Amino acid sequence: QVQLVESGGGSVQVGGSLRLACVVSGYRVSGLYMGWFRQAPGKEREGVAAIWTGGSFPHYDDSVKGRFTISQDNVKHTLYLQMDSLKPEDTAMYYCAATSAWKMSSILSVGFYNYWGQGTQVTVSS
């Protein structure tokens, strides 16, 4: 029932910034566990950042700590990922994910989530 649509991807130079957005429908944003994942060609999908939208408590992968910020706007039904100081290693398809139920797995694991968006491409050039 939950539908997710990502936007905000694009091409940027090293050190640049992008802000990704994920519009949520079919469920209120507040109360969902939501995350941002990325997948580069030939690699597995990995967790980047996640949050319980009912009370913040953000989680970040070590590779993006200090550079990326996850946030939400409940009025706009949108999840954001602010990406600063981008590196070529950040190049990937970025996906928004959500679930309404807590599971006995990491909030940054793929298996934690039930719903996924179609992705938005981020390319960082040196």
Residue pairs with C-beta under 8 A, 6 or more apart in sequence:
1 26
1 27
2 24
2 25
2 26
2 27
2 32
2 98
2 100
2 114
2 115
3 24
3 25
3 26
3 115
4 22
4 23
4 24
4 96
4 97
4 98
4 115
4 116
4 117
5 22
5 23
5 25
5 96
5 117
5 118
6 20
6 21
6 22
6 94
6 95
6 96
6 117
6 118
6 119
6 120
7 20
7 21
7 22
7 23
7 120
8 18
8 19
8 20
8 21
8 120
9 18
9 20
9 94
9 120
9 121
9 122
10 18
10 121
10 122
10 123
11 123
11 124
11 125
12 18
12 86
12 122
12 123
12 124
12 125
13 124
13 125
13 126
14 86
14 87
14 88
14 124
14 125
14 126
15 85
15 86
16 86
16 124
17 82
17 83
17 84
17 85
17 86
18 83
18 86
18 122
19 80
19 81
19 82
19 83
20 36
20 80
20 81
20 83
20 94
20 96
20 120
20 122
21 78
21 79
21 80
22 34
22 36
22 78
22 79
22 80
22 81
22 96
22 117
23 76
23 77
23 78
24 32
24 34
24 77
24 78
24 79
24 98
25 77
27 98
27 100
28 74
28 77
29 53
29 72
29 73
29 74
29 77
29 78
29 79
30 53
30 54
30 72
30 74
31 53
31 54
31 100
32 52
32 53
32 54
32 98
32 99
32 100
33 50
33 51
33 52
33 53
33 98
33 99
33 100
33 102
33 107
33 112
33 113
34 50
34 51
34 53
34 72
34 79
34 96
34 97
34 98
35 47
35 48
35 49
35 50
35 51
35 96
35 97
35 98
35 107
35 108
35 112
35 113
36 47
36 48
36 49
36 50
36 68
36 70
36 79
36 81
36 94
36 95
36 96
36 97
37 45
37 46
37 47
37 48
37 94
37 95
37 96
37 97
37 110
38 45
38 46
38 48
38 90
38 92
38 93
38 94
38 95
38 122
39 45
39 46
39 92
39 93
39 95
39 119
40 91
40 92
40 93
43 92
45 95
45 110
46 61
47 61
47 106
47 107
47 108
47 109
47 110
48 60
48 61
48 63
48 64
48 68
48 81
48 94
48 108
49 58
49 59
49 60
49 61
49 64
49 68
49 69
49 70
49 81
49 108
50 58
50 59
50 70
50 107
50 108
50 112
51 57
51 58
51 59
51 70
51 71
51 72
51 79
52 107
53 72
53 74
53 79
58 69
58 70
59 107
59 108
60 68
60 70
61 108
63 89
64 83
64 90
67 83
67 84
67 85
67 86
68 81
68 82
68 83
68 84
69 81
69 82
69 84
70 79
70 80
70 81
70 82
71 79
71 80
71 82
72 78
72 79
72 80
73 80
79 96
81 94
83 90
83 122
86 122
86 124
87 124
88 124
88 125
88 126
89 124
90 122
90 124
91 122
91 123
91 124
92 121
92 122
93 119
93 120
93 121
93 122
94 119
94 120
94 121
94 122
95 116
95 117
95 118
95 119
96 116
96 117
97 110
97 112
97 113
97 115
97 116
97 117
98 113
98 114
98 115
99 112
99 113
99 114
99 115
100 114
101 114
103 111
103 112
105 111
105 112
106 112
